[in-house]
Amino acid sequence: MEELRLRLAPGLAHALADLADARDRLPEDVAADAVRRYLRDEGEHVRSLAARLAGDHADLLRRLGE
């Protein structure tokens, strides 16, 4: 596993620590879960946009592929 150092504003760091404490988890684990969710959600968003653009420009893409 790779290490990532992340600087957080004091308010965010305290909120993360409080949430981790309330969930009986490590702040690092809570943050890793948040990053996974963000990447999943953003990936879905980007794939959706790409599919929409591909559909909107299907004729042009087909002609470029000829």
C-alpha positions, 0 to 999 in steps of 0.5 A, spaced: 500 500 500 502 506 498 502 512 503 499 519 502 500 525 506 494 529 506 494 536 509 487 538 512 485 544 515 484 544 522 476 544 522 476 538 517 482 534 521 477 535 527 471 533 524 475 527 521 477 525 528 470 525 531 467 521 526 472 516 526 472 516 534 464 515 533 465 510 528 470 506 532 475 506 526 481 510 525 481 516 521 485 513 516 480 508 514 475 513 514 478 517 509 480 512 505 473 510 504 471 517 503 476 517 497 474 510 494 467 513 494 469 519 491 473 516 485 467 511 484 462 517 484 466 521 479 468 515 475 461 514 474 459 521 472 465 521 467 463 515 464 456 518 463 458 524 460 463 520 455 457 516 453 452 522 452 458 525 448 459 519 444 452 519 443 451 526 441 457 526 436 456 518 434 456 520 426 462 525 427 466 519 431 464 514 425 466 518 420 473 520 423 474 512 424 473 511 416 
